[in-house]
């Protein structure tokens, strides 16, 4: 925990939830699962920024087949602290999505509202297939998106940071995930 305090500007953590080794092992397994699920066709990993960027980079290297990577940025919160469900694309992927196997890569699923609406928008672009890969699922969404196919870990209902997840833009760089106090 001294490392966390040093690396996070003095913030305190209750506990390490997922270690660097646990994350690396699970990302490798997810890479194998995705490789097996999409043996042919054009595969596009579509990362939701900012939280997914570290996970997406490691996941892309763990997938043993040709693929493309692109990103999108969505907003559904505005000035609120709870998602409105009204999704706006702030950065639209430059890649043509039609006819491709698209795996949306997310860092964490909470309520699932934003992701559910986003999937509707992406389906309208006629991909060959559409699925979600999330590093963490808190399992608190009333109904998880039907496209949720690949899950790294089931996460506790805590305030988690590290490995891409942030607190006020900090702690993303931590190689493990902690419950921030």
Phi, psi and omega in degrees: 000337177298322178300317179298312180301318179293313186283341184250017177072030176093358179294148181256144178245144175286315184196152170281123182270315177226125181283166176302320181292318178298316181296312181301317180296317181290323178297320176299315178297317178298321177301318177295317180299316181291319177303314181291325183287335183231073183289339180210171183092172181278125181249129179236122170269122184245102186271138174271118180275148008261337192301332187272355193298321180289313178301314181299317181298314180293320180296316180301321179288338181273350179269125186261066176190163178296143178203166173244159177229136172214174184226161169215157177235127179239157175226133175220003184261326186059231179268359184275170177256358178235139181300136177278341185084352177269101189268130174241133175276116178271332173221118182265137180299142179277344181284138173289126185270343185300132174078004182256153169279116183249127173247112177280125184254121184236152178279315185208143175249122176257260182288331181084355184298311181298314182295321179299315179292320178299319181298324175300316179297319181289322178301327180294349180263008171061052174288160174296317175208162184216124178217169181240136171239119178241143176291315184231137173235116179283351179056040176246358177293134179303320175218110180298150178304139182297339182277359181293103187246328184234121181235127178289301182216149166275128188251150177288159179281069183232171176272102188259140177222161179108162180049045178105330179282139187238167165230111182052045179071002177260168175075357180301327187282351181297138183279000180227174180243131182234158171273110184279132180282000000 
